[in-house]
Amino acid sequence: MSVPTQAREELSLRVKGHQVHVRVEGVGEPLLLINGLTRPVDSWDLFVAALGERTVISFDAPGVGDSPAPFLPLSIVQLADLAAALLSTLGVDTADVLGYSHGGAVAQQFAASHAEGLRRLILVATSCGVGSTLPVSDPRDSVALVVRGMVKANALSTLWRTVAFSTWSSIPFLGAIDAPTLIVCGRDDNVTPAANSRLLAGRIPDATLIELPEGHDLQQPGAAERLAQVVETFLEREPNRVSEHPTL
């Protein structure tokens, strides 16, 4: 199918055996958003509204939002494969990919497993998985994550994705990522401390690191708009590594 332009479109697609809720909106170069552990597509609204002209593709992972829970756990590798298959189903050969928090792990794996489909990589408030700096306990961060996300996620699926992340690491392949890469974190992030973003920036060749005066939740008002500005500047500055999709 061709990617629609301008108007928002809500889709329910069969992808690798899963029914996946997908949102496509805008016009221009495709940008795939891979969300946090329990966040539905609606959590991107402020960020997307502040972006320039782009075709933005977001989706609810199985067990989140309007995507039914899977029958079996999905690994980080399987989630990256699902994201790549989703783009293929939409008729998109290559895209910029942004992963936030848990979605940042999926985005890193996408870069390793599906490099041919990646133009530019953006990692937001995320880590390498095993080998990362552990969270600093702060009840305010935990409450914010629950209030803005957990109510839209299946509890068992959330547990499965947590386990998947805790047994995965990008350390072995970070040095092989050759797509232009932007890494963004909150300087005061107590869920995924900024040290994790610094580690990623130190291992991914020529990566750009931006630290914002924020916590972990870069989808909340104010932070989302600042994140969009940083992302837009990066995408405008960095050249495409491969040719653009011919239908866009």
C-alpha positions as CSV (number, residue, x, y, z in Angstrom):
1,M,0.0,0.0,0.0
2,S,1.1,3.6,-0.5
3,V,1.8,5.9,2.4
4,P,-1.0,8.5,2.7
5,T,-0.2,12.2,2.9
6,Q,-1.3,14.9,5.2
7,A,-4.4,13.5,6.9
8,R,-4.1,11.2,9.9
9,E,-5.0,7.6,9.2
10,E,-5.6,4.9,11.8
11,L,-4.9,1.3,10.5
12,S,-5.1,-2.2,11.9
13,L,-2.6,-4.3,10.0
14,R,-1.6,-8.0,10.2
15,V,2.1,-8.0,10.7
16,K,4.1,-11.2,11.4
17,G,1.1,-12.9,12.8
18,H,0.1,-9.9,15.1
19,Q,-2.8,-7.4,14.7
20,V,-1.1,-4.1,15.1
21,H,-2.6,-0.6,15.5
22,V,-0.7,1.8,13.2
23,R,-1.0,5.6,12.8
24,V,0.3,7.3,9.7
25,E,0.1,11.1,9.4
26,G,1.8,14.0,7.6
27,V,3.7,14.3,4.4
28,G,7.4,14.0,3.5
29,E,10.2,11.7,4.4
30,P,9.1,8.7,6.5
31,L,9.9,8.7,10.3
32,L,9.1,5.6,12.2
33,L,8.5,6.1,16.0
34,I,9.1,3.2,18.3
35,N,7.5,3.9,21.7
36,G,8.3,3.2,25.4
37,L,7.3,0.2,27.4
38,T,3.7,1.0,28.0
39,R,3.1,4.1,25.8
40,P,0.3,4.1,23.2
41,V,0.5,6.1,19.9
42,D,-1.4,9.0,21.5
43,S,1.7,9.8,23.7
44,W,3.5,11.1,20.6
45,D,0.9,13.8,19.8
46,L,2.8,16.8,21.2
47,F,6.1,15.6,19.6
48,V,4.5,15.0,16.2
49,A,2.7,18.4,16.2
50,A,6.0,20.2,16.7
51,L,7.8,18.4,13.9
52,G,8.3,19.7,10.4
53,E,6.9,18.1,7.3
54,R,7.3,14.4,7.6
55,T,5.3,11.2,7.1
56,V,5.2,10.0,10.7
57,I,4.5,6.3,11.3
58,S,3.8,5.1,14.9
59,F,2.3,2.0,16.2
60,D,1.1,0.2,19.4
61,A,3.4,-2.7,20.1
62,P,1.5,-6.0,20.8
63,G,-0.1,-5.7,24.2
64,V,-0.1,-1.9,24.2
65,G,-2.9,0.5,23.4
66,D,-5.2,-0.9,20.6
67,S,-2.9,-3.8,19.7
68,P,-4.0,-7.1,21.2
69,A,-1.6,-8.9,23.5
70,P,0.6,-11.6,21.9
71,F,0.1,-15.2,22.8
72,L,3.8,-15.6,23.4
73,P,6.6,-13.3,24.6
74,L,8.4,-11.2,22.0
75,S,12.2,-10.6,22.2
76,I,13.8,-7.4,21.3
77,V,15.0,-9.0,18.0
78,Q,11.4,-10.0,17.2
79,L,10.1,-6.5,18.0
80,A,12.7,-5.1,15.6
81,D,11.6,-7.6,13.0
82,L,8.0,-6.6,13.5
83,A,8.9,-2.9,13.0
84,A,10.7,-3.7,9.8
85,A,7.8,-5.9,8.5
86,L,5.4,-3.1,9.4
87,L,7.3,-0.7,7.2
88,S,7.4,-3.2,4.4
89,T,3.6,-3.7,4.7
90,L,3.2,0.1,4.3
91,G,5.4,0.0,1.2
92,V,8.2,1.9,2.8
93,D,11.7,0.7,1.9
94,T,13.8,3.0,4.0
95,A,13.0,5.3,6.9
96,D,14.4,7.4,9.7
97,V,13.9,5.5,13.0
98,L,13.4,7.0,16.4
99,G,13.2,4.8,19.5
100,Y,12.2,6.1,22.9
101,S,13.1,4.4,26.2
102,H,12.3,0.6,25.7
103,G,11.7,1.5,22.0
104,G,15.3,2.7,21.9
105,A,16.4,-0.8,22.4
106,V,14.2,-2.0,19.5
107,A,15.6,0.8,17.4
108,Q,19.2,-0.2,18.1
109,Q,18.3,-3.8,17.1
110,F,16.6,-2.5,14.0
111,A,19.9,-0.8,13.1
112,A,21.7,-4.1,13.5
113,S,19.2,-6.4,11.9
114,H,17.7,-4.2,9.2
115,A,20.5,-1.7,8.3
116,E,19.3,-1.7,4.7
117,G,16.0,-0.1,5.7
118,L,17.5,2.5,8.0
119,R,18.4,6.1,6.9
120,R,19.1,7.9,10.2
121,L,18.8,6.6,13.8
122,I,17.6,8.6,16.8
123,L,17.8,7.1,20.3
124,V,15.9,8.9,23.1
125,A,16.2,8.2,26.8
126,T,17.4,4.7,26.3
127,S,20.3,2.3,27.0
128,C,22.3,-0.7,25.8
129,G,20.3,-3.1,27.9
130,V,22.6,-5.5,29.8
131,G,25.7,-3.5,30.8
132,S,23.8,-0.3,31.4
133,T,23.8,2.1,34.4
134,L,20.9,1.1,36.6
135,P,18.0,3.5,37.5
136,V,18.1,5.9,40.5
137,S,14.9,5.3,42.5
138,D,12.5,8.3,42.3
139,P,8.8,7.7,43.1
140,R,7.8,10.7,40.9
141,D,9.3,9.1,37.8
142,S,7.5,5.8,38.5
143,V,4.2,7.5,39.1
144,A,4.5,9.5,35.9
145,L,5.3,6.4,33.9
146,V,2.2,4.6,35.3
147,V,-0.2,7.5,34.9
148,R,0.8,8.2,31.3
149,G,1.4,4.7,30.1
150,M,0.5,1.6,32.2
151,V,-3.3,2.1,31.8
152,K,-2.8,1.5,28.1
153,A,-0.8,-1.7,28.4
154,N,-1.5,-5.4,29.1
155,A,0.2,-6.2,32.4
156,L,1.5,-9.6,31.3
157,S,2.8,-8.2,28.0
158,T,4.6,-5.5,29.9
159,L,6.3,-8.1,32.1
160,W,7.4,-10.0,29.0
161,R,8.9,-6.9,27.4
162,T,10.7,-6.0,30.6
163,V,12.2,-9.5,30.7
164,A,13.1,-9.2,27.0
165,F,15.0,-6.0,27.7
166,S,16.7,-7.4,30.8
167,T,18.3,-10.2,28.8
168,W,19.4,-8.2,25.7
169,S,22.4,-6.1,25.0
170,S,23.5,-3.9,22.1
171,I,27.1,-3.7,23.3
172,P,28.4,-6.3,20.8
173,F,27.1,-4.4,17.7
174,L,27.1,-0.7,18.6
175,G,30.4,-0.1,16.8
176,A,29.0,-1.5,13.6
177,I,26.1,1.0,13.3
178,D,27.0,3.2,10.4
179,A,23.8,5.3,10.0
180,P,24.0,8.9,11.1
181,T,22.9,8.7,14.8
182,L,21.4,11.2,17.2
183,I,21.2,10.4,20.9
184,V,19.0,12.5,23.2
185,C,18.6,12.2,27.0
186,G,17.3,14.1,29.9
187,R,20.2,15.3,32.1
188,D,18.0,14.6,35.2
189,D,16.7,11.2,34.0
190,N,16.4,8.9,37.0
191,V,14.8,6.0,35.1
192,T,17.5,5.7,32.4
193,P,20.4,7.8,33.7
194,A,22.2,10.0,31.2
195,A,25.4,7.9,31.6
196,N,23.7,5.3,29.4
197,S,23.3,7.8,26.5
198,R,27.0,8.8,26.9
199,L,27.9,5.1,26.6
200,L,25.9,4.8,23.4
201,A,27.5,8.0,22.0
202,G,30.9,6.7,22.8
203,R,30.4,3.4,21.0
204,I,28.4,4.4,18.0
205,P,30.7,5.9,15.4
206,D,30.3,9.7,15.0
207,A,27.1,9.8,17.0
208,T,25.8,13.2,18.2
209,L,24.7,13.4,21.9
210,I,22.3,16.1,23.1
211,E,21.4,16.3,26.8
212,L,18.2,18.3,27.6
213,P,17.4,19.8,31.0
214,E,14.7,17.2,31.5
215,G,13.9,13.9,33.3
216,H,12.9,10.7,31.6
217,D,9.5,11.6,30.2
218,L,10.4,13.5,27.0
219,Q,6.8,13.1,25.7
220,Q,5.3,15.5,28.3
221,P,4.4,19.1,27.5
222,G,7.4,21.3,27.0
223,A,9.9,18.4,26.8
224,A,8.2,17.0,23.7
225,E,8.5,20.2,21.8
226,R,12.1,20.6,22.8
227,L,12.8,17.1,21.7
228,A,11.1,17.7,18.3
229,Q,13.2,20.8,17.7
230,V,16.4,18.8,18.4
231,V,15.3,15.9,16.2
232,E,14.2,18.3,13.3
233,T,17.6,20.1,13.4
234,F,19.4,16.7,13.2
235,L,17.3,15.4,10.3
236,E,17.7,18.7,8.4
237,R,21.4,18.7,8.9
238,E,22.4,15.0,8.4
239,P,22.2,13.8,4.8
240,N,20.3,10.6,3.9
241,R,22.6,7.6,3.8
242,V,20.5,5.9,1.1
243,S,18.0,7.1,-1.5
244,E,14.6,8.2,-0.5
245,H,11.5,6.0,-0.9
246,P,10.3,6.6,-4.5
247,T,6.6,7.0,-3.7
248,L,7.0,9.9,-1.2
